[in-house]
Amino acid sequence: MAFTALMAFGTAPTPLWPLYEARDHFGATTVTVAYASMVVGAAGAFLGLGHLSDRLGRRRIVVPALLVGIVASLVLIVWRDLPGLIAGRVLNGVGLGLMASTATTYLHDLHHEARPERTGSVVPGIVATAANLGGLASGPLIAGAVAEWLPAPLITAQVIFTLAMAVCLALVLCTPETVHPELSAARPPSRFVLRPGGRRAFGAAGALGAFAFAILGLISSLGANVLHGSLHTDSHLVVGLAAFLMFGSAAAAQLVLGRLPLSRLLTVGAVVFPAGLLLCAVALHHPVLWLYLVAVSLSGAGSGLLFKGGVERAGSVAEPAARAGVLAVFFVVAYLGMGLPAVLFSMALRYVAVQTAMIGFATVLSCGAVVSVIVALRDRAPGPGELPAQ
């Protein structure tokens, strides 16, 4: 629940960006920069702090993550101009960076303690990725409904998420710790340690995360501009609905197909993902709202499958004592994919039409995802419980 709430807070501004633009008088490129500032905070936290739960404990990192999220929300409420928006988004990113890799590993630990006989179960991985993307999906829908029907949406939305994170903080304080510092202190620190022969597989996994998150970042930051400029709708709820369908489809695809073997999971993702991106380009050339909603749903489903495959592949080549640190680096690469392409897309809009930019964007992402899947499936580095071939 805490993982979901903090991720929802991260994508909540999706339907609110036009309101921020009007309040602070900036354009599309500044929107993507403000959005990407969360990525900067997340990347810094992933790299500098993401490994700490292996040493200090899972709950001892999740609690500060929620506290930073609450502070970020309060900054957005009190500091009502562009610098305050960017500062709040950076803090939001720091909270996400502390939470994402730690919560993913924490869920594996808790499941192992509750069901020690179910070694290698896919359940914690499915729950972690569904909480991640389910949170990303619910944030825009909640904020879109707030903007559509409630007063002072920029303040009201922050209050709602502040209360949600506070409730989750109380719940997390009641969960057991799974890492004992006195035992982990006897081991040398391990931030990023891969199993022998796992570098190429990890690189392919990171690329999968980046390509999968690129379309999610684009719709989260520029979805309102695309809907307004190409599909001629100003509804905050529709903007939130589009992001909800995209992230929700990603979570649903993982829940429905998450038990497939990794090879099949990635193969399906490599087909569905480009198909959704192609439909996105078609929906902008022939503007029809329902087609656009279908397109973002399909691309979101493909993105979710690729992302889950990337998480599994990255985790499979990590040394057990460095799992959180390895996943932290994976999330850094994935979140850079969520931020940087959206900024480049907004800059491209200065020179070409949105339809042309989307065709180029879809082509690059599709080719990159397919190549990454091929590399990830060919390079079968040993995973947990496996011995390297002689």
Contacts in CASP RR format, 6 or more apart in sequence:
PFRMAT RR
TARGET T0000
AUTHOR 0000-0000-0000
METHOD contacts of the structure
MODEL  1
MAFTALMAFGTAPTPLWPLYEARDHFGATTVTVAYASMVVGAAGAFLGLG
HLSDRLGRRRIVVPALLVGIVASLVLIVWRDLPGLIAGRVLNGVGLGLMA
STATTYLHDLHHEARPERTGSVVPGIVATAANLGGLASGPLIAGAVAEWL
PAPLITAQVIFTLAMAVCLALVLCTPETVHPELSAARPPSRFVLRPGGRR
AFGAAGALGAFAFAILGLISSLGANVLHGSLHTDSHLVVGLAAFLMFGSA
AAAQLVLGRLPLSRLLTVGAVVFPAGLLLCAVALHHPVLWLYLVAVSLSG
AGSGLLFKGGVERAGSVAEPAARAGVLAVFFVVAYLGMGLPAVLFSMALR
YVAVQTAMIGFATVLSCGAVVSVIVALRDRAPGPGELPAQ
1 131 0 8 1.000
1 168 0 8 1.000
1 171 0 8 1.000
2 62 0 8 1.000
2 65 0 8 1.000
2 66 0 8 1.000
2 99 0 8 1.000
2 103 0 8 1.000
2 165 0 8 1.000
2 168 0 8 1.000
2 169 0 8 1.000
2 171 0 8 1.000
2 172 0 8 1.000
3 99 0 8 1.000
3 100 0 8 1.000
3 103 0 8 1.000
3 107 0 8 1.000
3 128 0 8 1.000
3 131 0 8 1.000
3 132 0 8 1.000
3 135 0 8 1.000
4 131 0 8 1.000
4 134 0 8 1.000
4 135 0 8 1.000
4 138 0 8 1.000
5 135 0 8 1.000
5 161 0 8 1.000
5 164 0 8 1.000
5 165 0 8 1.000
5 168 0 8 1.000
6 65 0 8 1.000
6 66 0 8 1.000
6 69 0 8 1.000
6 95 0 8 1.000
6 96 0 8 1.000
6 99 0 8 1.000
6 165 0 8 1.000
6 168 0 8 1.000
7 96 0 8 1.000
7 99 0 8 1.000
7 100 0 8 1.000
7 131 0 8 1.000
7 132 0 8 1.000
7 133 0 8 1.000
7 134 0 8 1.000
7 135 0 8 1.000
7 136 0 8 1.000
8 134 0 8 1.000
8 135 0 8 1.000
8 136 0 8 1.000
8 137 0 8 1.000
8 138 0 8 1.000
8 139 0 8 1.000
8 142 0 8 1.000
8 161 0 8 1.000
8 164 0 8 1.000
9 69 0 8 1.000
9 72 0 8 1.000
9 73 0 8 1.000
9 92 0 8 1.000
9 139 0 8 1.000
9 161 0 8 1.000
9 164 0 8 1.000
9 165 0 8 1.000
10 38 0 8 1.000
10 92 0 8 1.000
10 93 0 8 1.000
10 96 0 8 1.000
10 136 0 8 1.000
10 139 0 8 1.000
11 135 0 8 1.000
11 136 0 8 1.000
11 137 0 8 1.000
11 139 0 8 1.000
11 140 0 8 1.000
11 220 0 8 1.000
11 243 0 8 1.000
11 247 0 8 1.000
12 139 0 8 1.000
12 140 0 8 1.000
12 142 0 8 1.000
12 143 0 8 1.000
12 157 0 8 1.000
12 161 0 8 1.000
13 20 0 8 1.000
13 34 0 8 1.000
13 35 0 8 1.000
13 89 0 8 1.000
13 143 0 8 1.000
14 139 0 8 1.000
14 140 0 8 1.000
14 143 0 8 1.000
14 144 0 8 1.000
14 219 0 8 1.000
14 220 0 8 1.000
14 221 0 8 1.000
14 223 0 8 1.000
14 224 0 8 1.000
14 239 0 8 1.000
14 240 0 8 1.000
14 243 0 8 1.000
15 140 0 8 1.000
15 143 0 8 1.000
15 144 0 8 1.000
15 147 0 8 1.000
15 224 0 8 1.000
15 236 0 8 1.000
15 237 0 8 1.000
15 239 0 8 1.000
15 240 0 8 1.000
15 243 0 8 1.000
16 143 0 8 1.000
16 144 0 8 1.000
16 147 0 8 1.000
16 153 0 8 1.000
16 154 0 8 1.000
16 157 0 8 1.000
16 236 0 8 1.000
17 31 0 8 1.000
17 34 0 8 1.000
17 35 0 8 1.000
17 221 0 8 1.000
17 224 0 8 1.000
17 225 0 8 1.000
18 224 0 8 1.000
18 225 0 8 1.000
18 228 0 8 1.000
18 234 0 8 1.000
18 236 0 8 1.000
19 147 0 8 1.000
19 153 0 8 1.000
19 154 0 8 1.000
19 236 0 8 1.000
20 26 0 8 1.000
20 31 0 8 1.000
20 34 0 8 1.000
20 85 0 8 1.000
20 154 0 8 1.000
21 27 0 8 1.000
21 30 0 8 1.000
21 31 0 8 1.000
23 80 0 8 1.000
23 81 0 8 1.000
23 154 0 8 1.000
24 81 0 8 1.000
24 82 0 8 1.000
24 85 0 8 1.000
26 34 0 8 1.000
26 82 0 8 1.000
28 222 0 8 1.000
28 225 0 8 1.000
28 346 0 8 1.000
28 349 0 8 1.000
29 343 0 8 1.000
29 346 0 8 1.000
29 347 0 8 1.000
29 350 0 8 1.000
30 82 0 8 1.000
31 221 0 8 1.000
31 222 0 8 1.000
31 225 0 8 1.000
31 346 0 8 1.000
32 221 0 8 1.000
32 222 0 8 1.000
32 339 0 8 1.000
32 342 0 8 1.000
32 343 0 8 1.000
32 345 0 8 1.000
32 346 0 8 1.000
33 86 0 8 1.000
33 343 0 8 1.000
34 82 0 8 1.000
34 85 0 8 1.000
34 86 0 8 1.000
34 89 0 8 1.000
35 89 0 8 1.000
35 217 0 8 1.000
35 220 0 8 1.000
35 221 0 8 1.000
35 339 0 8 1.000
35 342 0 8 1.000
36 221 0 8 1.000
36 339 0 8 1.000
36 340 0 8 1.000
36 342 0 8 1.000
36 343 0 8 1.000
37 86 0 8 1.000
37 89 0 8 1.000
37 90 0 8 1.000
38 89 0 8 1.000
38 90 0 8 1.000
38 92 0 8 1.000
38 93 0 8 1.000
38 96 0 8 1.000
39 93 0 8 1.000
39 335 0 8 1.000
39 336 0 8 1.000
39 337 0 8 1.000
39 338 0 8 1.000
39 339 0 8 1.000
39 340 0 8 1.000
40 90 0 8 1.000
40 93 0 8 1.000
41 90 0 8 1.000
41 91 0 8 1.000
41 92 0 8 1.000
41 93 0 8 1.000
41 94 0 8 1.000
41 96 0 8 1.000
41 97 0 8 1.000
42 93 0 8 1.000
42 94 0 8 1.000
42 95 0 8 1.000
42 96 0 8 1.000
42 97 0 8 1.000
42 100 0 8 1.000
42 331 0 8 1.000
42 332 0 8 1.000
42 335 0 8 1.000
43 332 0 8 1.000
43 335 0 8 1.000
43 336 0 8 1.000
44 94 0 8 1.000
44 97 0 8 1.000
44 332 0 8 1.000
45 93 0 8 1.000
45 94 0 8 1.000
45 95 0 8 1.000
45 96 0 8 1.000
45 97 0 8 1.000
45 98 0 8 1.000
46 97 0 8 1.000
46 100 0 8 1.000
46 101 0 8 1.000
46 328 0 8 1.000
46 329 0 8 1.000
46 331 0 8 1.000
46 332 0 8 1.000
46 335 0 8 1.000
47 328 0 8 1.000
47 329 0 8 1.000
47 332 0 8 1.000
48 328 0 8 1.000
49 61 0 8 1.000
49 97 0 8 1.000
49 98 0 8 1.000
50 61 0 8 1.000
50 97 0 8 1.000
50 98 0 8 1.000
50 101 0 8 1.000
50 102 0 8 1.000
50 324 0 8 1.000
50 325 0 8 1.000
50 328 0 8 1.000
51 189 0 8 1.000
51 190 0 8 1.000
51 191 0 8 1.000
51 192 0 8 1.000
51 322 0 8 1.000
51 324 0 8 1.000
51 325 0 8 1.000
51 328 0 8 1.000
52 61 0 8 1.000
53 60 0 8 1.000
53 61 0 8 1.000
53 101 0 8 1.000
53 102 0 8 1.000
53 105 0 8 1.000
53 106 0 8 1.000
53 179 0 8 1.000
53 324 0 8 1.000
54 105 0 8 1.000
54 179 0 8 1.000
54 184 0 8 1.000
54 189 0 8 1.000
54 190 0 8 1.000
54 321 0 8 1.000
54 322 0 8 1.000
54 323 0 8 1.000
54 324 0 8 1.000
54 325 0 8 1.000
55 179 0 8 1.000
55 181 0 8 1.000
55 184 0 8 1.000
55 185 0 8 1.000
55 189 0 8 1.000
56 179 0 8 1.000
56 181 0 8 1.000
57 177 0 8 1.000
57 178 0 8 1.000
57 179 0 8 1.000
57 180 0 8 1.000
57 181 0 8 1.000
57 184 0 8 1.000
58 102 0 8 1.000
58 103 0 8 1.000
58 105 0 8 1.000
58 106 0 8 1.000
58 109 0 8 1.000
58 177 0 8 1.000
58 178 0 8 1.000
58 179 0 8 1.000
59 106 0 8 1.000
59 172 0 8 1.000
59 173 0 8 1.000
59 175 0 8 1.000
59 176 0 8 1.000
59 177 0 8 1.000
59 178 0 8 1.000
60 177 0 8 1.000
61 98 0 8 1.000
61 99 0 8 1.000
61 102 0 8 1.000
62 98 0 8 1.000
62 99 0 8 1.000
62 102 0 8 1.000
62 103 0 8 1.000
62 106 0 8 1.000
62 172 0 8 1.000
63 169 0 8 1.000
63 172 0 8 1.000
63 173 0 8 1.000
64 95 0 8 1.000
64 98 0 8 1.000
65 95 0 8 1.000
65 96 0 8 1.000
65 97 0 8 1.000
65 98 0 8 1.000
65 99 0 8 1.000
65 102 0 8 1.000
66 95 0 8 1.000
66 99 0 8 1.000
66 165 0 8 1.000
66 168 0 8 1.000
66 169 0 8 1.000
66 172 0 8 1.000
67 169 0 8 1.000
68 91 0 8 1.000
68 94 0 8 1.000
68 95 0 8 1.000
68 98 0 8 1.000
69 91 0 8 1.000
69 92 0 8 1.000
69 95 0 8 1.000
69 165 0 8 1.000
70 162 0 8 1.000
70 165 0 8 1.000
70 166 0 8 1.000
70 169 0 8 1.000
71 91 0 8 1.000
72 88 0 8 1.000
72 89 0 8 1.000
72 91 0 8 1.000
72 92 0 8 1.000
72 93 0 8 1.000
72 94 0 8 1.000
72 95 0 8 1.000
73 92 0 8 1.000
73 158 0 8 1.000
73 159 0 8 1.000
73 161 0 8 1.000
73 162 0 8 1.000
73 165 0 8 1.000
74 158 0 8 1.000
74 162 0 8 1.000
75 84 0 8 1.000
75 87 0 8 1.000
75 88 0 8 1.000
75 91 0 8 1.000
76 84 0 8 1.000
76 85 0 8 1.000
76 88 0 8 1.000
76 154 0 8 1.000
76 158 0 8 1.000
77 155 0 8 1.000
77 158 0 8 1.000
77 159 0 8 1.000
77 162 0 8 1.000
79 85 0 8 1.000
79 87 0 8 1.000
79 88 0 8 1.000
80 154 0 8 1.000
96 335 0 8 1.000
97 328 0 8 1.000
97 331 0 8 1.000
100 132 0 8 1.000
100 327 0 8 1.000
100 331 0 8 1.000
101 324 0 8 1.000
101 325 0 8 1.000
101 327 0 8 1.000
101 328 0 8 1.000
101 330 0 8 1.000
101 331 0 8 1.000
102 324 0 8 1.000
103 128 0 8 1.000
103 131 0 8 1.000
104 125 0 8 1.000
104 128 0 8 1.000
104 132 0 8 1.000
104 311 0 8 1.000
104 327 0 8 1.000
105 323 0 8 1.000
105 324 0 8 1.000
105 327 0 8 1.000
106 178 0 8 1.000
107 124 0 8 1.000
107 125 0 8 1.000
107 127 0 8 1.000
107 128 0 8 1.000
107 131 0 8 1.000
108 124 0 8 1.000
108 125 0 8 1.000
108 128 0 8 1.000
108 323 0 8 1.000
109 178 0 8 1.000
109 179 0 8 1.000
110 124 0 8 1.000
110 175 0 8 1.000
110 176 0 8 1.000
110 178 0 8 1.000
111 118 0 8 1.000
111 121 0 8 1.000
111 123 0 8 1.000
111 124 0 8 1.000
111 127 0 8 1.000
112 119 0 8 1.000
112 124 0 8 1.000
113 176 0 8 1.000
113 178 0 8 1.000
115 121 0 8 1.000
120 384 0 8 1.000
122 258 0 8 1.000
122 259 0 8 1.000
125 308 0 8 1.000
125 311 0 8 1.000
125 312 0 8 1.000
126 254 0 8 1.000
126 255 0 8 1.000
126 258 0 8 1.000
126 259 0 8 1.000
126 308 0 8 1.000
128 311 0 8 1.000
129 251 0 8 1.000
129 254 0 8 1.000
129 304 0 8 1.000
129 307 0 8 1.000
129 308 0 8 1.000
129 311 0 8 1.000
130 251 0 8 1.000
130 254 0 8 1.000
130 255 0 8 1.000
133 247 0 8 1.000
133 248 0 8 1.000
133 250 0 8 1.000
133 251 0 8 1.000
133 254 0 8 1.000
133 304 0 8 1.000
133 307 0 8 1.000
134 247 0 8 1.000
134 248 0 8 1.000
134 250 0 8 1.000
134 251 0 8 1.000
135 247 0 8 1.000
136 216 0 8 1.000
136 220 0 8 1.000
136 247 0 8 1.000
136 250 0 8 1.000
137 243 0 8 1.000
137 244 0 8 1.000
137 245 0 8 1.000
137 246 0 8 1.000
137 247 0 8 1.000
137 248 0 8 1.000
137 250 0 8 1.000
137 251 0 8 1.000
138 244 0 8 1.000
138 247 0 8 1.000
139 243 0 8 1.000
139 244 0 8 1.000
140 220 0 8 1.000
140 239 0 8 1.000
140 240 0 8 1.000
140 241 0 8 1.000
140 242 0 8 1.000
140 243 0 8 1.000
140 244 0 8 1.000
140 247 0 8 1.000
141 240 0 8 1.000
141 241 0 8 1.000
141 243 0 8 1.000
141 244 0 8 1.000
142 157 0 8 1.000
142 160 0 8 1.000
143 153 0 8 1.000
143 157 0 8 1.000
143 236 0 8 1.000
143 240 0 8 1.000
144 153 0 8 1.000
144 236 0 8 1.000
144 237 0 8 1.000
144 239 0 8 1.000
144 240 0 8 1.000
145 237 0 8 1.000
146 153 0 8 1.000
146 156 0 8 1.000
146 157 0 8 1.000
146 160 0 8 1.000
147 153 0 8 1.000
147 157 0 8 1.000
147 236 0 8 1.000
147 237 0 8 1.000
148 235 0 8 1.000
148 236 0 8 1.000
148 237 0 8 1.000
150 156 0 8 1.000
153 236 0 8 1.000
187 321 0 8 1.000
190 319 0 8 1.000
190 321 0 8 1.000
190 322 0 8 1.000
190 325 0 8 1.000
191 322 0 8 1.000
191 325 0 8 1.000
191 328 0 8 1.000
192 322 0 8 1.000
192 325 0 8 1.000
192 326 0 8 1.000
192 328 0 8 1.000
192 329 0 8 1.000
193 318 0 8 1.000
193 319 0 8 1.000
193 321 0 8 1.000
193 322 0 8 1.000
193 326 0 8 1.000
194 202 0 8 1.000
194 317 0 8 1.000
194 318 0 8 1.000
194 319 0 8 1.000
194 326 0 8 1.000
195 317 0 8 1.000
195 318 0 8 1.000
195 319 0 8 1.000
195 381 0 8 1.000
195 382 0 8 1.000
195 383 0 8 1.000
195 388 0 8 1.000
196 381 0 8 1.000
196 382 0 8 1.000
196 388 0 8 1.000
197 317 0 8 1.000
197 381 0 8 1.000
197 382 0 8 1.000
197 388 0 8 1.000
198 317 0 8 1.000
198 379 0 8 1.000
198 381 0 8 1.000
198 382 0 8 1.000
200 375 0 8 1.000
200 379 0 8 1.000
200 381 0 8 1.000
201 313 0 8 1.000
201 316 0 8 1.000
201 317 0 8 1.000
201 375 0 8 1.000
201 376 0 8 1.000
201 379 0 8 1.000
201 380 0 8 1.000
201 381 0 8 1.000
202 313 0 8 1.000
202 314 0 8 1.000
202 317 0 8 1.000
202 326 0 8 1.000
202 330 0 8 1.000
203 333 0 8 1.000
203 375 0 8 1.000
204 313 0 8 1.000
204 372 0 8 1.000
204 373 0 8 1.000
204 375 0 8 1.000
204 376 0 8 1.000
204 379 0 8 1.000
205 309 0 8 1.000
205 310 0 8 1.000
205 311 0 8 1.000
205 313 0 8 1.000
205 314 0 8 1.000
205 315 0 8 1.000
205 317 0 8 1.000
205 330 0 8 1.000
205 376 0 8 1.000
206 310 0 8 1.000
206 314 0 8 1.000
206 330 0 8 1.000
206 333 0 8 1.000
206 334 0 8 1.000
206 372 0 8 1.000
207 333 0 8 1.000
207 368 0 8 1.000
207 371 0 8 1.000
207 372 0 8 1.000
207 375 0 8 1.000
208 266 0 8 1.000
208 306 0 8 1.000
208 307 0 8 1.000
208 309 0 8 1.000
208 310 0 8 1.000
208 313 0 8 1.000
208 369 0 8 1.000
208 372 0 8 1.000
208 373 0 8 1.000
208 376 0 8 1.000
209 306 0 8 1.000
209 307 0 8 1.000
209 310 0 8 1.000
209 330 0 8 1.000
209 333 0 8 1.000
209 334 0 8 1.000
209 337 0 8 1.000
210 333 0 8 1.000
210 334 0 8 1.000
210 336 0 8 1.000
210 337 0 8 1.000
210 338 0 8 1.000
211 273 0 8 1.000
211 306 0 8 1.000
211 337 0 8 1.000
211 365 0 8 1.000
211 368 0 8 1.000
211 369 0 8 1.000
211 372 0 8 1.000
212 273 0 8 1.000
212 302 0 8 1.000
212 303 0 8 1.000
212 304 0 8 1.000
212 306 0 8 1.000
212 307 0 8 1.000
212 310 0 8 1.000
212 334 0 8 1.000
212 369 0 8 1.000
213 303 0 8 1.000
213 307 0 8 1.000
213 334 0 8 1.000
213 335 0 8 1.000
213 337 0 8 1.000
213 338 0 8 1.000
213 339 0 8 1.000
214 337 0 8 1.000
214 338 0 8 1.000
214 339 0 8 1.000
214 341 0 8 1.000
214 342 0 8 1.000
214 361 0 8 1.000
214 365 0 8 1.000
215 246 0 8 1.000
215 277 0 8 1.000
215 280 0 8 1.000
215 299 0 8 1.000
215 300 0 8 1.000
215 303 0 8 1.000
215 365 0 8 1.000
216 246 0 8 1.000
216 247 0 8 1.000
216 250 0 8 1.000
216 300 0 8 1.000
216 303 0 8 1.000
216 338 0 8 1.000
217 337 0 8 1.000
217 338 0 8 1.000
217 339 0 8 1.000
217 341 0 8 1.000
217 342 0 8 1.000
218 341 0 8 1.000
218 342 0 8 1.000
218 345 0 8 1.000
218 361 0 8 1.000
219 226 0 8 1.000
219 242 0 8 1.000
219 243 0 8 1.000
219 246 0 8 1.000
219 296 0 8 1.000
220 243 0 8 1.000
220 338 0 8 1.000
220 342 0 8 1.000
221 339 0 8 1.000
221 342 0 8 1.000
221 346 0 8 1.000
222 342 0 8 1.000
222 345 0 8 1.000
222 346 0 8 1.000
223 239 0 8 1.000
223 242 0 8 1.000
223 243 0 8 1.000
224 236 0 8 1.000
224 239 0 8 1.000
226 284 0 8 1.000
226 354 0 8 1.000
227 233 0 8 1.000
227 238 0 8 1.000
227 239 0 8 1.000
227 242 0 8 1.000
227 292 0 8 1.000
228 234 0 8 1.000
229 354 0 8 1.000
230 284 0 8 1.000
230 287 0 8 1.000
230 354 0 8 1.000
230 355 0 8 1.000
231 283 0 8 1.000
231 287 0 8 1.000
231 288 0 8 1.000
231 289 0 8 1.000
231 292 0 8 1.000
232 287 0 8 1.000
233 239 0 8 1.000
233 289 0 8 1.000
238 289 0 8 1.000
241 293 0 8 1.000
242 292 0 8 1.000
242 293 0 8 1.000
242 296 0 8 1.000
243 296 0 8 1.000
245 293 0 8 1.000
245 296 0 8 1.000
245 297 0 8 1.000
246 296 0 8 1.000
246 297 0 8 1.000
246 299 0 8 1.000
246 300 0 8 1.000
246 303 0 8 1.000
247 300 0 8 1.000
248 300 0 8 1.000
249 296 0 8 1.000
249 297 0 8 1.000
249 298 0 8 1.000
249 300 0 8 1.000
249 301 0 8 1.000
249 302 0 8 1.000
249 304 0 8 1.000
250 300 0 8 1.000
250 301 0 8 1.000
250 302 0 8 1.000
250 303 0 8 1.000
250 304 0 8 1.000
250 305 0 8 1.000
250 307 0 8 1.000
251 304 0 8 1.000
252 301 0 8 1.000
253 272 0 8 1.000
253 300 0 8 1.000
253 301 0 8 1.000
253 302 0 8 1.000
253 304 0 8 1.000
253 305 0 8 1.000
254 304 0 8 1.000
254 305 0 8 1.000
254 308 0 8 1.000
257 265 0 8 1.000
257 268 0 8 1.000
257 305 0 8 1.000
258 265 0 8 1.000
258 305 0 8 1.000
258 308 0 8 1.000
260 268 0 8 1.000
262 309 0 8 1.000
262 312 0 8 1.000
262 313 0 8 1.000
262 377 0 8 1.000
263 377 0 8 1.000
265 305 0 8 1.000
265 308 0 8 1.000
265 309 0 8 1.000
265 312 0 8 1.000
266 305 0 8 1.000
266 306 0 8 1.000
266 309 0 8 1.000
266 373 0 8 1.000
266 376 0 8 1.000
266 377 0 8 1.000
267 373 0 8 1.000
267 377 0 8 1.000
268 302 0 8 1.000
268 305 0 8 1.000
269 301 0 8 1.000
269 302 0 8 1.000
269 304 0 8 1.000
269 305 0 8 1.000
269 306 0 8 1.000
269 369 0 8 1.000
269 373 0 8 1.000
270 306 0 8 1.000
270 369 0 8 1.000
270 370 0 8 1.000
270 373 0 8 1.000
272 298 0 8 1.000
272 299 0 8 1.000
272 301 0 8 1.000
272 302 0 8 1.000
272 305 0 8 1.000
273 299 0 8 1.000
273 300 0 8 1.000
273 302 0 8 1.000
273 303 0 8 1.000
273 305 0 8 1.000
273 306 0 8 1.000
273 365 0 8 1.000
273 366 0 8 1.000
273 369 0 8 1.000
274 362 0 8 1.000
274 365 0 8 1.000
274 366 0 8 1.000
274 369 0 8 1.000
274 370 0 8 1.000
275 298 0 8 1.000
275 299 0 8 1.000
276 295 0 8 1.000
276 296 0 8 1.000
276 298 0 8 1.000
276 299 0 8 1.000
276 300 0 8 1.000
276 302 0 8 1.000
277 295 0 8 1.000
277 299 0 8 1.000
277 361 0 8 1.000
277 362 0 8 1.000
277 365 0 8 1.000
277 366 0 8 1.000
278 362 0 8 1.000
278 366 0 8 1.000
279 291 0 8 1.000
279 294 0 8 1.000
279 295 0 8 1.000
279 298 0 8 1.000
279 299 0 8 1.000
280 292 0 8 1.000
280 295 0 8 1.000
280 296 0 8 1.000
280 299 0 8 1.000
280 358 0 8 1.000
280 362 0 8 1.000
281 355 0 8 1.000
281 358 0 8 1.000
281 359 0 8 1.000
281 362 0 8 1.000
282 291 0 8 1.000
282 295 0 8 1.000
283 291 0 8 1.000
283 292 0 8 1.000
283 294 0 8 1.000
283 295 0 8 1.000
284 292 0 8 1.000
284 354 0 8 1.000
284 355 0 8 1.000
284 358 0 8 1.000
285 355 0 8 1.000
306 369 0 8 1.000
306 372 0 8 1.000
306 373 0 8 1.000
307 334 0 8 1.000
309 376 0 8 1.000
310 330 0 8 1.000
310 376 0 8 1.000
311 327 0 8 1.000
311 330 0 8 1.000
313 376 0 8 1.000
314 326 0 8 1.000
314 327 0 8 1.000
314 330 0 8 1.000
315 323 0 8 1.000
315 326 0 8 1.000
315 327 0 8 1.000
315 330 0 8 1.000
315 384 0 8 1.000
316 381 0 8 1.000
316 383 0 8 1.000
316 384 0 8 1.000
317 326 0 8 1.000
317 381 0 8 1.000
317 382 0 8 1.000
317 383 0 8 1.000
318 325 0 8 1.000
318 326 0 8 1.000
318 327 0 8 1.000
319 326 0 8 1.000
320 384 0 8 1.000
341 361 0 8 1.000
341 365 0 8 1.000
345 357 0 8 1.000
345 361 0 8 1.000
348 357 0 8 1.000
349 357 0 8 1.000
382 388 0 8 1.000
382 389 0 8 1.000
END
